[in-house]
Amino acid sequence: MKLSEIKNKLQKLTTIAFQLPNGDLVPSHFHVTEIGKISKHFIDCGGVVRTEEVVNFQLWEANDYDHRLHPEKLLHIIELSESKLQIPDLDVEVEYQMKDTIGKFSLDFDGTNFQLQSKITDCLAKDHCGIPPEKLKVKIGEWKQKEGTCCTPNSGCC
């Protein structure tokens, strides 16, 4: 989800909620403690130099249970961040403290809640790493041998 999309959604909401991939909601007394632009300049295992940029939101919660971040306040924080940090309209990534580590999520919206979507790692140069392409999955009984490809005795094909 792009930053502009979040801003558009916030303008129409009366409350903000973030939902984790397991369906649990981030406690409603969360804070957005940081908004920033993260730039990643790296080389993949195939030798290709790459760059990535995302807008990062950090969600945090404390024991101030009466705290509620309202949509207009978050919108103001986003606009201030865009101005001061020269943040363009990038995809948003969210950090949230999980049990033992910080979780990183992409973001979506279901019409009510912002959805934290699990992120996964991947090889960007599979062809250089010897990783075979994904095999076609076929159910038994659906595969039919092409006519004329069957080996016959003394044909020399086997």
Steps between C-alpha positions, in 0.01 A plus 500: 500500500633841402520791742242694297252211540541504879442875506181458295373226733580704813288791370194271503556325835387592851732245670818319400560128546784278386435127468776239520518207255359267769186716529591667831479877517793711611381640836303820444736701721788462248727789405665568165844579642682547170430576138798500270643418161716190491742461210663166430792481258619143450637240263317173446669161477500529119710817513220747416514827694154599622332775698173501690324779687199472730321718749525343843247530781598369842210397722557480874286455806552592862287480811317827422175318433296820453716613204329496159659621179231663288508496119545876468801491737668220303426686178672808648804291603522351149480841333764641735726203420449548125593866530799474736650180356406554133315168491350411161194279446662166582371165623453486876664243725396462865719390790330358807646337810416133500571262787875463449587726208377784282262387227506672159179514303362639178165672525154455353151624593179296526256791516516521881848405621851543369624146441859414593610250234788261569813560296723219377855477373578388148799450273510770233743310277367144494648441156851575637457286813402179325150506643278306262178658378192392690377163380155472351269334752277240341240285671523128438256407228516842329829437322466323171790380296524653154430264216804382316737549794469149640808288467454177316728202528817535291420870420822619660330764714571332837 
